[in-house]
Amino acid sequence: MKNIVIISLFLGLTSCSSIDNKTIGNTLGAAAGGVIGAQFGAGTGKLFMTAIGAGLGSLVGGEIADELSVDKVKKKCEELGFEENTPEFQNCLNKLK
């Protein structure tokens, strides 16, 4: 049942083109963290661990997605002084990805 919920959530998010990478990372991280957290504890403790796992997973997933964002990489190359649409800019993008 958990797998069906996660797959449905993922498919639903990927169909929305207006959602940014960080939101997708937050959601997938929360789902994964919740599943991992549910493996620990019993009774109310299990619910608590699931919530903690979802919260931490959301934070970590969002940060990972943000770091991997193409826009952030492009900004970094621009900050380093490379002009867009030049071979040097493309080399910078490839090295930072």
ABEGO torsion letter per residue (X at the ends): XAAAAAAAAAAAAAABAABBAAAAAAAAAAAAAAAAAAABEBEAAAAAAAAAAAAAAAAAAAAAAAAABAAAAAAAAAAAGBBBGBAAAAAAAAAAX
